[in-house]
């Protein structure tokens, strides 16, 4: 669900802070969030 994905990103990304490794963003790619976000039917 696109809205759920955007909502998740907007709530979780700020928790990374300003200084983070680029690899830390990998966990937020849609295919890595299968268990956390409802898939589009």
mmCIF file as gemmi writes it, N, C-alpha and C atoms, coordinates in Angstrom:
data_model
loop_
_atom_site.group_PDB
_atom_site.id
_atom_site.type_symbol
_atom_site.label_atom_id
_atom_site.label_alt_id
_atom_site.label_comp_id
_atom_site.label_asym_id
_atom_site.label_entity_id
_atom_site.label_seq_id
_atom_site.pdbx_PDB_ins_code
_atom_site.Cartn_x
_atom_site.Cartn_y
_atom_site.Cartn_z
_atom_site.occupancy
_atom_site.B_iso_or_equiv
_atom_site.pdbx_formal_charge
_atom_site.auth_seq_id
_atom_site.auth_asym_id
_atom_site.pdbx_PDB_model_num
ATOM 1 N N . UNK Axp A 1 ? 0.847 -1.18 0 1 0 ? 1 A 1
ATOM 2 C CA . UNK Axp A 1 ? 0 0 0 1 0 ? 1 A 1
ATOM 3 C C . UNK Axp A 1 ? 0.891 1.242 0 1 0 ? 1 A 1
ATOM 4 N N . UNK Axp A 2 ? 0.821 2.082 -1.018 1 0 ? 2 A 1
ATOM 5 C CA . UNK Axp A 2 ? 1.7 3.249 -1.117 1 0 ? 2 A 1
ATOM 6 C C . UNK Axp A 2 ? 1.578 4.214 0.064 1 0 ? 2 A 1
ATOM 7 N N . UNK Axp A 3 ? 0.361 4.464 0.535 1 0 ? 3 A 1
ATOM 8 C CA . UNK Axp A 3 ? 0.194 5.391 1.652 1 0 ? 3 A 1
ATOM 9 C C . UNK Axp A 3 ? 0.878 4.856 2.907 1 0 ? 3 A 1
ATOM 10 N N . UNK Axp A 4 ? 0.735 3.569 3.177 1 0 ? 4 A 1
ATOM 11 C CA . UNK Axp A 4 ? 1.381 2.967 4.349 1 0 ? 4 A 1
ATOM 12 C C . UNK Axp A 4 ? 2.897 3.051 4.239 1 0 ? 4 A 1
ATOM 13 N N . UNK Axp A 5 ? 3.422 2.853 3.036 1 0 ? 5 A 1
ATOM 14 C CA . UNK Axp A 5 ? 4.865 2.928 2.818 1 0 ? 5 A 1
ATOM 15 C C . UNK Axp A 5 ? 5.37 4.346 3.086 1 0 ? 5 A 1
ATOM 16 N N . UNK Axp A 6 ? 4.693 5.337 2.531 1 0 ? 6 A 1
ATOM 17 C CA . UNK Axp A 6 ? 5.106 6.726 2.758 1 0 ? 6 A 1
ATOM 18 C C . UNK Axp A 6 ? 4.998 7.11 4.227 1 0 ? 6 A 1
ATOM 19 N N . UNK Axp A 7 ? 3.931 6.685 4.867 1 0 ? 7 A 1
ATOM 20 C CA . UNK Axp A 7 ? 3.754 6.965 6.294 1 0 ? 7 A 1
ATOM 21 C C . UNK Axp A 7 ? 4.887 6.333 7.104 1 0 ? 7 A 1
ATOM 22 N N . UNK Axp A 8 ? 5.246 5.105 6.759 1 0 ? 8 A 1
ATOM 23 C CA . UNK Axp A 8 ? 6.348 4.423 7.442 1 0 ? 8 A 1
ATOM 24 C C . UNK Axp A 8 ? 7.658 5.187 7.242 1 0 ? 8 A 1
ATOM 25 N N . UNK Axp A 9 ? 7.929 5.59 6.008 1 0 ? 9 A 1
ATOM 26 C CA . UNK Axp A 9 ? 9.157 6.334 5.732 1 0 ? 9 A 1
ATOM 27 C C . UNK Axp A 9 ? 9.214 7.638 6.516 1 0 ? 9 A 1
ATOM 28 N N . UNK Axp A 10 ? 8.099 8.357 6.534 1 0 ? 10 A 1
ATOM 29 C CA . UNK Axp A 10 ? 8.086 9.659 7.199 1 0 ? 10 A 1
ATOM 30 C C . UNK Axp A 10 ? 8.177 9.556 8.716 1 0 ? 10 A 1
ATOM 31 N N . UNK Axp A 11 ? 7.853 8.405 9.271 1 0 ? 11 A 1
ATOM 32 C CA . UNK Axp A 11 ? 7.979 8.247 10.721 1 0 ? 11 A 1
ATOM 33 C C . UNK Axp A 11 ? 9.309 7.615 11.117 1 0 ? 11 A 1
ATOM 34 N N . UNK Axp A 12 ? 9.859 6.769 10.259 1 0 ? 12 A 1
ATOM 35 C CA . UNK Axp A 12 ? 11.077 6.046 10.626 1 0 ? 12 A 1
ATOM 36 C C . UNK Axp A 12 ? 12.376 6.719 10.172 1 0 ? 12 A 1
ATOM 37 N N . UNK Axp A 13 ? 12.374 7.361 9.025 1 0 ? 13 A 1
ATOM 38 C CA . UNK Axp A 13 ? 13.598 7.99 8.526 1 0 ? 13 A 1
ATOM 39 C C . UNK Axp A 13 ? 14.155 9.062 9.467 1 0 ? 13 A 1
ATOM 40 N N . UNK Axp A 14 ? 13.329 9.889 10.084 1 0 ? 14 A 1
ATOM 41 C CA . UNK Axp A 14 ? 13.889 10.882 11.008 1 0 ? 14 A 1
ATOM 42 C C . UNK Axp A 14 ? 14.643 10.26 12.188 1 0 ? 14 A 1
ATOM 43 N N . UNK Axp A 15 ? 14.349 9.035 12.516 1 0 ? 15 A 1
ATOM 44 C CA . UNK Axp A 15 ? 15.034 8.366 13.625 1 0 ? 15 A 1
ATOM 45 C C . UNK Axp A 15 ? 16.495 8.07 13.299 1 0 ? 15 A 1
ATOM 46 N N . UNK Axp A 16 ? 16.866 8.094 12.02 1 0 ? 16 A 1
ATOM 47 C CA . UNK Axp A 16 ? 18.254 7.854 11.63 1 0 ? 16 A 1
ATOM 48 C C . UNK Axp A 16 ? 19.157 9.016 12.034 1 0 ? 16 A 1
ATOM 49 N N . UNK Axp A 17 ? 18.584 10.191 12.15 1 0 ? 17 A 1
ATOM 50 C CA . UNK Axp A 17 ? 19.385 11.365 12.466 1 0 ? 17 A 1
ATOM 51 C C . UNK Axp A 17 ? 19.99 11.953 11.198 1 0 ? 17 A 1
ATOM 52 N N . UNK Axp A 18 ? 20.835 12.94 11.372 1 0 ? 18 A 1
ATOM 53 C CA . UNK Axp A 18 ? 21.423 13.624 10.221 1 0 ? 18 A 1
ATOM 54 C C . UNK Axp A 18 ? 22.605 12.885 9.63 1 0 ? 18 A 1
ATOM 55 N N . UNK Axp A 19 ? 23.36 12.193 10.457 1 0 ? 19 A 1
ATOM 56 C CA . UNK Axp A 19 ? 24.583 11.539 9.996 1 0 ? 19 A 1
ATOM 57 C C . UNK Axp A 19 ? 24.388 10.035 10.037 1 0 ? 19 A 1
ATOM 58 N N . UNK Axp A 20 ? 24.317 9.449 8.873 1 0 ? 20 A 1
ATOM 59 C CA . UNK Axp A 20 ? 24.104 8.011 8.765 1 0 ? 20 A 1
ATOM 60 C C . UNK Axp A 20 ? 24.852 7.495 7.547 1 0 ? 20 A 1
ATOM 61 N N . UNK Axp A 21 ? 25.094 6.212 7.545 1 0 ? 21 A 1
ATOM 62 C CA . UNK Axp A 21 ? 25.732 5.572 6.402 1 0 ? 21 A 1
ATOM 63 C C . UNK Axp A 21 ? 24.681 5.356 5.313 1 0 ? 21 A 1
ATOM 64 N N . UNK Axp A 22 ? 25.043 5.523 4.059 1 0 ? 22 A 1
ATOM 65 C CA . UNK Axp A 22 ? 24.072 5.29 2.978 1 0 ? 22 A 1
ATOM 66 C C . UNK Axp A 22 ? 23.463 3.889 3.012 1 0 ? 22 A 1
ATOM 67 N N . UNK Axp A 23 ? 24.219 2.911 3.491 1 0 ? 23 A 1
ATOM 68 C CA . UNK Axp A 23 ? 23.705 1.543 3.571 1 0 ? 23 A 1
ATOM 69 C C . UNK Axp A 23 ? 22.538 1.433 4.551 1 0 ? 23 A 1
ATOM 70 N N . UNK Axp A 24 ? 22.426 2.37 5.465 1 0 ? 24 A 1
ATOM 71 C CA . UNK Axp A 24 ? 21.324 2.346 6.431 1 0 ? 24 A 1
ATOM 72 C C . UNK Axp A 24 ? 19.978 2.542 5.736 1 0 ? 24 A 1
ATOM 73 N N . UNK Axp A 25 ? 19.994 3.131 4.554 1 0 ? 25 A 1
ATOM 74 C CA . UNK Axp A 25 ? 18.748 3.353 3.819 1 0 ? 25 A 1
ATOM 75 C C . UNK Axp A 25 ? 18.22 2.078 3.167 1 0 ? 25 A 1
ATOM 76 N N . UNK Axp A 26 ? 19.08 1.075 3.014 1 0 ? 26 A 1
ATOM 77 C CA . UNK Axp A 26 ? 18.657 -0.186 2.389 1 0 ? 26 A 1
ATOM 78 C C . UNK Axp A 26 ? 17.468 -0.807 3.102 1 0 ? 26 A 1
ATOM 79 N N . UNK Axp A 27 ? 17.413 -0.665 4.401 1 0 ? 27 A 1
ATOM 80 C CA . UNK Axp A 27 ? 16.314 -1.273 5.158 1 0 ? 27 A 1
ATOM 81 C C . UNK Axp A 27 ? 14.963 -0.633 4.853 1 0 ? 27 A 1
ATOM 82 N N . UNK Axp A 28 ? 14.966 0.528 4.205 1 0 ? 28 A 1
ATOM 83 C CA . UNK Axp A 28 ? 13.721 1.231 3.903 1 0 ? 28 A 1
ATOM 84 C C . UNK Axp A 28 ? 13.243 1.04 2.468 1 0 ? 28 A 1
ATOM 85 N N . UNK Axp A 29 ? 13.961 0.25 1.693 1 0 ? 29 A 1
ATOM 86 C CA . UNK Axp A 29 ? 13.516 -0.03 0.329 1 0 ? 29 A 1
ATOM 87 C C . UNK Axp A 29 ? 12.281 -0.918 0.374 1 0 ? 29 A 1
ATOM 88 N N . UNK Axp A 30 ? 11.361 -0.718 -0.543 1 0 ? 30 A 1
ATOM 89 C CA . UNK Axp A 30 ? 10.083 -1.448 -0.479 1 0 ? 30 A 1
ATOM 90 C C . UNK Axp A 30 ? 10.23 -2.962 -0.391 1 0 ? 30 A 1
ATOM 91 N N . UNK Axp A 31 ? 11.184 -3.539 -1.109 1 0 ? 31 A 1
ATOM 92 C CA . UNK Axp A 31 ? 11.329 -4.999 -1.093 1 0 ? 31 A 1
ATOM 93 C C . UNK Axp A 31 ? 11.937 -5.503 0.2 1 0 ? 31 A 1
ATOM 94 N N . UNK Axp A 32 ? 12.451 -4.641 1.037 1 0 ? 32 A 1
ATOM 95 C CA . UNK Axp A 32 ? 12.967 -5.056 2.34 1 0 ? 32 A 1
ATOM 96 C C . UNK Axp A 32 ? 11.936 -4.874 3.453 1 0 ? 32 A 1
ATOM 97 N N . UNK Axp A 33 ? 10.763 -4.38 3.118 1 0 ? 33 A 1
ATOM 98 C CA . UNK Axp A 33 ? 9.728 -4.104 4.115 1 0 ? 33 A 1
ATOM 99 C C . UNK Axp A 33 ? 8.51 -5.007 3.96 1 0 ? 33 A 1
ATOM 100 N N . UNK Axp A 34 ? 8.674 -6.126 3.312 1 0 ? 34 A 1
ATOM 101 C CA . UNK Axp A 34 ? 7.538 -7.011 3.023 1 0 ? 34 A 1
ATOM 102 C C . UNK Axp A 34 ? 6.751 -7.345 4.292 1 0 ? 34 A 1
ATOM 103 N N . UNK Axp A 35 ? 7.411 -7.631 5.39 1 0 ? 35 A 1
ATOM 104 C CA . UNK Axp A 35 ? 6.716 -8.008 6.616 1 0 ? 35 A 1
ATOM 105 C C . UNK Axp A 35 ? 6.129 -6.838 7.398 1 0 ? 35 A 1
ATOM 106 N N . UNK Axp A 36 ? 6.572 -5.616 7.097 1 0 ? 36 A 1
ATOM 107 C CA . UNK Axp A 36 ? 6.134 -4.457 7.874 1 0 ? 36 A 1
ATOM 108 C C . UNK Axp A 36 ? 5.027 -3.65 7.196 1 0 ? 36 A 1
ATOM 109 N N . UNK Axp A 37 ? 4.959 -3.738 5.878 1 0 ? 37 A 1
ATOM 110 C CA . UNK Axp A 37 ? 3.989 -2.959 5.112 1 0 ? 37 A 1
ATOM 111 C C . UNK Axp A 37 ? 3.081 -3.914 4.344 1 0 ? 37 A 1
ATOM 112 N N . UNK Axp A 38 ? 1.782 -3.621 4.341 1 0 ? 38 A 1
ATOM 113 C CA . UNK Axp A 38 ? 0.839 -4.455 3.592 1 0 ? 38 A 1
ATOM 114 C C . UNK Axp A 38 ? 1.141 -4.367 2.099 1 0 ? 38 A 1
ATOM 115 N N . UNK Axp A 39 ? 1.232 -5.502 1.428 1 0 ? 39 A 1
ATOM 116 C CA . UNK Axp A 39 ? 1.448 -5.453 -0.028 1 0 ? 39 A 1
ATOM 117 C C . UNK Axp A 39 ? 0.191 -4.978 -0.756 1 0 ? 39 A 1
ATOM 118 N N . UNK Axp A 40 ? 0.398 -4.382 -1.897 1 0 ? 40 A 1
ATOM 119 C CA . UNK Axp A 40 ? -0.708 -3.929 -2.729 1 0 ? 40 A 1
ATOM 120 C C . UNK Axp A 40 ? -1.352 -5.143 -3.384 1 0 ? 40 A 1
ATOM 121 N N . UNK Axp A 41 ? -2.668 -5.213 -3.37 1 0 ? 41 A 1
ATOM 122 C CA . UNK Axp A 41 ? -3.359 -6.385 -3.933 1 0 ? 41 A 1
ATOM 123 C C . UNK Axp A 41 ? -3.801 -6.151 -5.342 1 0 ? 41 A 1
